[in-house]
Amino acid sequence: MPSSKPLTVLVSPSVSEAEKKVREAVSQRKTVIVVGNCWVDYRGRASSKLEPGERILMIKEDGSLLVHRSVGYEPVNWQPPGCVFYVHAENGVLHIRCVRRKPAESVRVFFDKIHLVSALSLVDSGGFSLYASERDMQRAILLKPSLVEEGFQPTSYEKKVKPGFVDVYGVDKNGNLVVVEIKRKTASSEAVLQLAKYVDAIKAKAHRDVRGILVAPDIAKGVQRLLTTLGLDFRCLNPKKCAEILSRSETRKLAEFFKKP
């Protein structure tokens, strides 16, 4: 039976003490944190080695593993939920092996000095809601341009024009220039007029067809008539969907996104 003790912490434990606690906690499906000097060996779809350094190892109750450095928010090594763990000590070194069946992968973490071991029984039944700012919506569109329309290709963002800055600028599948104005909440007639000013400013310099697309979760009453009168388009985009896209996407710097060959 799992222990009812919600938290156990060992400070500067011996390797044998750490081995016993980690093995026990993993078998009880607790969340485990190990802090100390370690090195990591990964084998699977590729291979990697992480040289010795002081790091944080986390094993979660769902069988996922993360190895964090002292800086940055992303793990340097990780495995998803459902892994199997093997723990033993040998020659003064704590061995923690994480095995994933499909695809076949393994991460081996070795600790020769341990500062802290913590085993936690956590209760978390709270719901999680995703929210996105206009900046997040912009990033989601840059990562997945089809959110605006199929064939749309961004070429720049925050493009400076005389009335202000264009959120996203690009071309459509027919080669027309496209100006995208993003609003996180229900778009009003002011947003439409703002977009129209950007379109007119670019038309004056480009001397070619320029389309304007207003992107928002919804538009206020009467705004569609104004859009039609001014020859502009509307695309409905929920900020929550943008947040989900960002959470699934690999982190990419926008400078790299638009990096020239």
C-alpha positions as CSV (number, residue, x, y, z in Angstrom):
1,M,0.0,0.0,0.0
2,P,1.3,3.5,-0.8
3,S,2.5,5.5,2.2
4,S,0.2,8.1,3.5
5,K,3.1,10.4,4.3
6,P,2.7,13.3,1.7
7,L,6.3,14.5,1.7
8,T,9.7,12.9,2.4
9,V,13.0,14.9,2.0
10,L,16.5,13.6,2.4
11,V,19.2,16.2,2.5
12,S,22.7,15.1,1.4
13,P,21.8,11.4,1.6
14,S,24.3,8.6,0.9
15,V,24.0,6.8,-2.4
16,S,22.4,3.8,-0.6
17,E,19.9,6.0,1.2
18,A,19.0,7.7,-2.0
19,E,18.6,4.4,-3.8
20,K,16.2,3.1,-1.3
21,K,14.1,6.2,-1.2
22,V,13.9,6.6,-5.0
23,R,13.1,2.9,-5.6
24,E,10.4,3.0,-3.0
25,A,8.9,6.3,-4.3
26,V,8.9,5.1,-7.9
27,S,7.2,1.8,-6.9
28,Q,4.5,3.8,-5.1
29,R,4.0,6.1,-8.1
30,K,5.1,9.2,-6.3
31,T,6.6,12.3,-7.7
32,V,10.4,12.2,-7.2
33,I,12.9,15.0,-7.3
34,V,16.7,14.3,-7.1
35,V,19.2,17.1,-7.1
36,G,22.9,16.5,-7.5
37,N,25.9,15.9,-9.8
38,C,24.9,13.7,-12.6
39,W,25.5,12.6,-16.2
40,V,23.0,11.3,-18.7
41,D,23.1,8.7,-21.5
42,Y,20.3,8.5,-24.0
43,R,19.7,5.7,-26.6
44,G,16.7,5.5,-29.0
45,R,15.8,7.2,-32.2
46,A,19.1,9.0,-31.9
47,S,21.8,9.0,-29.1
48,S,23.2,11.7,-26.8
49,K,25.5,12.1,-23.9
50,L,25.3,14.8,-21.2
51,E,28.5,15.4,-19.4
52,P,28.6,15.7,-15.6
53,G,27.0,18.7,-13.9
54,E,24.7,19.6,-11.1
55,R,21.1,19.2,-12.2
56,I,17.5,18.4,-11.2
57,L,15.9,15.1,-12.1
58,M,12.1,14.8,-11.9
59,I,10.2,11.6,-12.1
60,K,6.4,12.1,-12.2
61,E,3.7,9.7,-11.0
62,D,2.6,9.1,-14.7
63,G,6.0,7.7,-15.5
64,S,7.5,10.7,-17.3
65,L,11.1,11.9,-16.7
66,L,12.7,15.3,-17.0
67,V,16.3,16.4,-16.4
68,H,16.7,20.1,-15.9
69,R,19.8,22.3,-15.9
70,S,20.0,25.2,-13.4
71,V,19.0,27.7,-16.2
72,G,16.3,27.6,-18.8
73,Y,12.7,26.2,-18.7
74,E,13.1,23.3,-21.0
75,P,14.5,19.9,-19.9
76,V,17.8,18.9,-21.5
77,N,16.6,15.2,-21.4
78,W,13.1,13.9,-21.1
79,Q,10.8,11.0,-21.7
80,P,6.9,11.0,-21.9
81,P,4.5,9.3,-19.5
82,G,4.3,5.5,-19.4
83,C,8.0,4.7,-18.8
84,V,9.4,1.9,-16.6
85,F,12.1,2.7,-14.1
86,Y,15.0,0.6,-12.7
87,V,17.0,1.9,-9.8
88,H,20.2,0.5,-8.3
89,A,23.5,1.6,-6.7
90,E,26.9,0.4,-7.9
91,N,30.4,1.5,-6.9
92,G,29.1,4.6,-5.1
93,V,27.0,5.7,-8.0
94,L,23.2,5.9,-8.1
95,H,21.8,4.5,-11.4
96,I,18.3,5.5,-12.6
97,R,17.3,3.9,-15.9
98,C,14.1,5.0,-17.7
99,V,12.8,2.7,-20.4
100,R,10.1,3.4,-23.0
101,R,8.7,0.5,-25.0
102,K,7.4,2.1,-28.2
103,P,9.4,3.5,-29.7
104,A,12.3,1.8,-27.9
105,E,14.2,4.4,-26.0
106,S,16.1,4.6,-22.7
107,V,17.6,7.3,-20.6
108,R,20.2,6.4,-18.0
109,V,21.0,9.0,-15.3
110,F,24.0,8.5,-13.0
111,F,24.5,10.4,-9.7
112,D,27.8,10.3,-7.9
113,K,26.9,13.2,-5.5
114,I,23.4,13.8,-4.2
115,H,22.3,17.0,-2.5
116,L,18.6,16.2,-2.1
117,V,16.0,13.5,-2.7
118,S,12.3,14.3,-2.3
119,A,9.3,12.0,-2.6
120,L,5.9,13.6,-2.8
121,S,2.3,12.5,-2.9
122,L,0.6,15.3,-4.8
123,V,-3.2,15.8,-5.2
124,D,-4.1,17.9,-8.3
125,S,-7.7,17.8,-9.5
126,G,-7.9,21.5,-10.6
127,G,-8.9,22.3,-14.2
128,F,-6.6,24.1,-16.6
129,S,-7.7,26.8,-19.0
130,L,-5.5,28.1,-21.8
131,Y,-5.5,31.8,-22.7
132,A,-3.7,33.7,-25.3
133,S,-2.7,37.3,-25.8
134,E,-2.7,39.0,-29.2
135,R,1.0,38.4,-29.3
136,D,0.4,34.7,-28.7
137,M,-2.2,34.7,-31.5
138,Q,0.4,36.4,-33.8
139,R,3.0,33.7,-32.9
140,A,0.5,30.9,-33.6
141,I,-0.3,32.4,-37.0
142,L,3.4,32.6,-37.9
143,L,3.8,29.0,-36.9
144,K,0.6,27.8,-38.6
145,P,-0.3,30.3,-41.4
146,S,-3.3,28.2,-42.5
147,L,-5.1,29.6,-39.4
148,V,-5.7,32.7,-41.6
149,E,-6.3,30.7,-44.8
150,E,-4.8,27.9,-46.9
151,G,-1.9,29.1,-49.0
152,F,-1.2,32.2,-46.9
153,Q,2.6,32.7,-46.4
154,P,3.8,35.3,-43.9
155,T,6.8,37.4,-44.9
156,S,7.1,39.7,-41.9
157,Y,5.4,40.8,-38.7
158,E,5.1,44.1,-36.8
159,K,5.7,45.8,-40.2
160,K,5.9,49.5,-39.8
161,V,3.6,51.6,-42.0
162,K,2.6,55.2,-41.6
163,P,-0.5,54.6,-39.5
164,G,1.2,52.1,-37.1
165,F,2.4,48.5,-37.2
166,V,0.9,45.6,-39.2
167,D,0.5,42.5,-37.0
168,V,1.3,40.0,-39.8
169,Y,2.2,40.7,-43.4
170,G,2.4,38.2,-46.3
171,V,1.1,36.9,-49.6
172,D,-1.8,34.7,-50.4
173,K,-1.8,31.7,-52.8
174,N,-2.6,34.0,-55.7
175,G,0.4,36.3,-55.0
176,N,-1.7,39.2,-53.5
177,L,-0.3,41.1,-50.6
178,V,-2.1,40.4,-47.3
179,V,-2.4,42.6,-44.2
180,V,-3.5,40.8,-41.1
181,E,-4.9,42.7,-38.1
182,I,-5.3,40.6,-34.9
183,K,-7.8,41.2,-32.1
184,R,-8.0,39.0,-29.0
185,K,-11.6,40.0,-28.2
186,T,-14.7,40.8,-30.2
187,A,-13.5,43.2,-33.0
188,S,-15.3,46.5,-33.3
189,S,-15.7,48.9,-36.2
190,E,-12.6,50.7,-35.0
191,A,-10.5,47.6,-35.7
192,V,-11.9,47.5,-39.2
193,L,-11.1,51.1,-39.9
194,Q,-7.6,50.5,-38.5
195,L,-7.1,47.6,-40.9
196,A,-8.4,49.7,-43.8
197,K,-5.8,52.4,-43.0
198,Y,-3.0,49.8,-43.1
199,V,-4.2,48.4,-46.4
200,D,-4.5,51.9,-48.0
201,A,-1.0,52.8,-46.8
202,I,0.6,49.7,-48.3
203,K,-1.4,50.0,-51.6
204,A,0.0,53.5,-52.0
205,K,3.5,52.2,-52.0
206,A,3.1,48.7,-53.5
207,H,0.9,49.7,-56.5
208,R,-0.6,46.1,-56.5
209,D,-3.5,44.3,-55.1
210,V,-3.6,44.3,-51.3
211,R,-6.1,42.3,-49.2
212,G,-6.9,43.0,-45.6
213,I,-8.0,40.2,-43.2
214,L,-9.3,40.9,-39.7
215,V,-8.6,38.0,-37.3
216,A,-10.6,37.8,-34.0
217,P,-12.7,35.4,-32.1
218,D,-15.8,37.3,-33.1
219,I,-17.0,40.6,-34.6
220,A,-19.5,43.1,-33.1
221,K,-23.0,43.7,-34.6
222,G,-22.8,45.6,-37.9
223,V,-19.1,45.0,-38.4
224,Q,-19.5,42.5,-41.2
225,R,-21.4,45.1,-43.3
226,L,-18.5,47.5,-42.8
227,L,-16.0,44.8,-43.8
228,T,-17.9,44.1,-47.0
229,T,-18.2,47.8,-47.9
230,L,-14.4,48.3,-47.5
231,G,-13.6,45.0,-49.3
232,L,-12.0,43.4,-46.2
233,D,-12.3,39.8,-44.9
234,F,-12.8,38.3,-41.5
235,R,-11.4,35.1,-40.1
236,C,-12.7,33.7,-36.8
237,L,-9.9,32.5,-34.6
238,N,-10.2,31.5,-30.9
239,P,-7.3,32.5,-28.7
240,K,-7.6,29.1,-26.9
241,K,-6.8,27.3,-30.1
242,C,-3.7,29.5,-30.5
243,A,-2.6,28.7,-27.0
244,E,-3.0,24.9,-27.8
245,I,-1.0,25.3,-30.9
246,L,1.8,27.1,-29.1
247,S,1.8,24.5,-26.3
248,R,2.2,21.7,-28.8
249,S,4.7,23.4,-31.1
250,E,8.5,23.2,-30.6
251,T,9.9,26.5,-29.5
252,R,11.2,28.4,-32.5
253,K,12.6,31.9,-32.5
254,L,10.9,34.3,-34.9
255,A,14.2,35.5,-36.1
256,E,15.0,31.9,-37.2
257,F,11.5,31.5,-38.6
258,F,12.2,34.3,-41.1
259,K,15.9,33.5,-41.5
260,K,17.1,34.0,-45.1
261,P,18.9,31.1,-46.8
